[in-house]
């Protein structure tokens, strides 16, 4: 290789530049290899001379464990000062049984408490009032139609509750034959409504056959009967009637012979009069040879000559 500079020409060896490059490359490789060897020596020295058997201290509590929170223990090597840590895990509370600190009542809440056997922590809970447990009502004062009464019930806790029982009449409405009547005391108010229709026909309100009003003699009553055979006195103690049809009435009586002479004939005549006093029917009963103390329960059926305008009749016993 040559270089021409005008007045002088220089010649260089062809392989000199390549040789120079190779030398630099080899030098760099040598430096890297030495560095790697040095690092290896250091590592070997550390492994050979730096490794030792730790001499650990006793575990020391760094953070105490509780029922709710984990704890932490630490120990340190006496030679190199290296430390180790160990977690002690929380195991939870160990609760005792619930015990009442305030007993619940029927109206007020109570309180129960339990305590952890390990840490002494306590918990509380409310026991709710369940309300009264009442007995059945019992009457302490009976009400009447004109006065109030009272009733009472008792809770298992001993508390009592009292209520007023409002008194007053218990009315049944008036009917065709009866006025408005109290079921309790039989007090009446006003008058019966009366039938709607003609005597002997069906009432359009109550659907019953319309019969005339009946006037009866008061009992007890004495009936005298004299004849040629003697005299007898019969006392009638009970007297009743019922219509067996629209124109027939049955009169029932209870009687007793209270006086008798000789051997007379016992006879009763039952007459029925209309509102004008006219006889519209009659019947009789007779017993032969009665004795003192004889008692009777008899009925006499009387046919009536009723017209539709006859609203009232009277029974006469002779």
MIBA-752268 format. One record per residue (C-alpha): residue in three letters; y negated, x, z. Coordinates in steps of 0.1 Angstrom, whole numbers, plus 2048, in hexadecimal, padded with zeros to 3 digits. Each point is the difference from the previous one (the first is absolute). Layout:
N
ALAYXZ ...
! end
This chain:
318
UNK800800800 UNK7DD80E7F7 UNK7DC7F6804 UNK7E580A7E8 UNK7DD805811 UNK7F080F7E1 UNK7FE824806 UNK820804815 UNK8217EF800 UNK8167FC820 UNK8267FA801 UNK8127ED81E UNK8257FF807 UNK80E7DE7F6 UNK8157F9821 UNK7E680B81A UNK7F07DE805 UNK8227EE804 UNK80B81B819 UNK7E17FA815 UNK8077DA801 UNK82480680C UNK7F481781C UNK7E87E580D UNK81B7E67FF UNK819816812 UNK7E680881B UNK7FA7DA806 UNK8257FA803 UNK80481C819 UNK7E47F1816 UNK80F7DD800 UNK82380E809 UNK7F181481D UNK7EE7E080D UNK8217EC7FF UNK81281C812 UNK7E680181A UNK8027DB806 UNK825802802 UNK7FE81C81A UNK7E87EB815 UNK8177E27FF UNK81E81580A UNK7ED80F81D UNK7F57DE80C UNK8247F37FD UNK80F81E812 UNK7E680881A UNK7ED7DE804 UNK81E7E8808 UNK8087FA825 UNK8127E8818 UNK7E67E680E UNK7FE7FE826 UNK7F57DC805 UNK7EE7F481F UNK80A7DF811 UNK7F47E07EF UNK7DE7F580C UNK7F37DC7FE UNK7E28007EA UNK7FE7DA7FE UNK8147EA818 UNK8167E57F0 UNK7F97DC80A UNK8137DF7FA UNK7E97FA7E2 UNK7F68237F3 UNK81381F7F6 UNK7FC820814 UNK7FF8257F5 UNK81081F810 UNK7F88257F6 UNK810821807 UNK7F48247F6 UNK8128207F8 UNK7F881B81A UNK80381C7E6 UNK7ED7F47E2 UNK7EC7E280D UNK8107E87E6 UNK8017DC80D UNK8177E37FA UNK7F97DB807 UNK8187E2807 UNK7F87DB7FF UNK80E7EA81C UNK8017DD7F2 UNK7F57E1813 UNK81D7EA80B UNK7ED7E0807 UNK7FB7EC820 UNK81C7F6818 UNK7F47DF80B UNK80B7EF820 UNK8057DA803 UNK7E37E77FE UNK7F57F5822 UNK7E67E4807 UNK7DF80C80F UNK7F17DD7FD UNK8177E17FE UNK7F77E77E5 UNK7FA7DC80B UNK8007DF7ED UNK7DB8057F7 UNK7F8826804 UNK80F81E7ED UNK81381B813 UNK8048257FB UNK81F8177FF UNK801826801 UNK81981C7F9 UNK7FE825806 UNK80E81E7ED UNK818813816 UNK7F68227F0 UNK7DB8007FE UNK7F57E3816 UNK7ED7EE7E5 UNK7FF7DA804 UNK7FF7E37E9 UNK7F67DC807 UNK8067DF7EE UNK7F47DD806 UNK8187E480A UNK7F17E07F3 UNK7FD7E0814 UNK8197E67F3 UNK7EE7E180D UNK80C7E6819 UNK8237F3802 UNK7F97DC80A UNK8187E780F UNK8027DC7F4 UNK7E47E980A UNK8067EC820 UNK7EB7E280B UNK7EE807821 UNK7ED7DF800 UNK80B7E17EC UNK7E57F07EC UNK7FA7DA7FF UNK7EF7E97E9 UNK7DF805814 UNK80382380E UNK8088237F1 UNK81E81480B UNK8088257FE UNK81C8187F5 UNK807824808 UNK81481D7F2 UNK807822810 UNK8048237F0 UNK81A81980C UNK7E381480D UNK7F67E4818 UNK7E17F57ED UNK7FC7DA7FD UNK7F07EA7E5 UNK7F67DD806 UNK7F67E57E7 UNK7F27DD804 UNK8167E37F4 UNK7E77E67F5 UNK8097DD80D UNK7F97DF7EE UNK8117E17F4 UNK81B8027E6 UNK7F87E17EB UNK8177EC7EB UNK7EF7EC7E6 UNK7FD7DA803 UNK81A7EB7EF UNK8027DC7F7 UNK80D7F7823 UNK7F481C816 UNK7DD80F806 UNK7F88257FE UNK81580E81D UNK803822812 UNK82480C7FF UNK7FB812822 UNK7EF7E7816 UNK8047DF7EC UNK7DA7FA800 UNK7F67E97E4 UNK7E07FF7EC UNK7F57E47EA UNK8177E57F4 UNK81F7FD7EA UNK7F87FD7DB UNK8137E07FC UNK8187F67E4 UNK7F47FA7DD UNK8117E17F1 UNK80D7DE80B UNK8177F781D UNK8248037F5 UNK7F78187E3 UNK8018267FE UNK7E181280C UNK7F18147E3 UNK7F681C818 UNK81F806816 UNK81A7EE7EA UNK80D7EC81E UNK8057DB802 UNK7E17F080F UNK8087EC820 UNK7E87ED815 UNK7F480E821 UNK8167F681D UNK7F37F7823 UNK81B80481B UNK8017F4824 UNK7FC81A81A UNK81E80B814 UNK80E7FD819 UNK7FD7DA7FF UNK8137E4811 UNK80E7E27EE UNK8097E0813 UNK81A7E87F3 UNK8097E0812 UNK81A7E67F8 UNK8147E6811 UNK81981B809 UNK7E8816812 UNK7E38197FD UNK8028247F3 UNK7E681C7FF UNK80581B7E6 UNK7EA81F801 UNK7FA8107DE UNK7FB826804 UNK7FE80C7DC UNK7F67EE7E0 UNK7FE80D7DC UNK8017F37DD UNK80680B7DC UNK7FD7EF7DF UNK8217FE7EE UNK7F17F27E0 UNK7DF7F27F5 UNK8067DF811 UNK81880881D UNK7FA811821 UNK81980C81A UNK7F57FF824 UNK813815819 UNK7FE7FE826 UNK80F80D820 UNK8027E781C UNK80F7FB823 UNK8087E0814 UNK7EB803820 UNK8057DD80D UNK81A7E57FA UNK80A7DF811 UNK8207EC7FA UNK80E8087DE UNK7E47FA7E7 UNK7FE80A7DC UNK7EC8207F7 UNK7EB7FA7E2 UNK7E28127EF UNK7ED7F17E3 UNK7EC8187EA UNK7E57F17EB UNK7E98107E7 UNK7DD7F27FB UNK7E78087E4 UNK7DB809807 UNK7F87DB802 UNK81A7F981A UNK8187EE7EA UNK825807804 UNK80E8117E1 UNK82380980E UNK8167FF81F UNK82180B80E UNK8137FE820 UNK819812816 UNK8177F0819 UNK81980B81B UNK8177E8813 UNK806803825 UNK7EB81F807 UNK802812822 UNK7E6812814 UNK7FB8237F4 UNK80D7FB7DD UNK7EF8177E7 UNK7FC7FA7DB UNK7F68137E1 UNK7FE7E87E4 UNK7EE7F97DF UNK7F57E07F0 UNK7F97FD7DB UNK7E57E87F6 UNK7F87F47DD UNK7DB7FD7F8 UNK7ED7E97EA UNK7E581A7F6 UNK7E67FC7E6 UNK7EC81C7F0 UNK7E27F9815 UNK812803822 UNK7F382180D UNK80A7FB825 UNK81C7F0814 UNK8087FB825 UNK821800811 UNK8057E881C UNK81E7FF818 UNK8097E2814 
! end
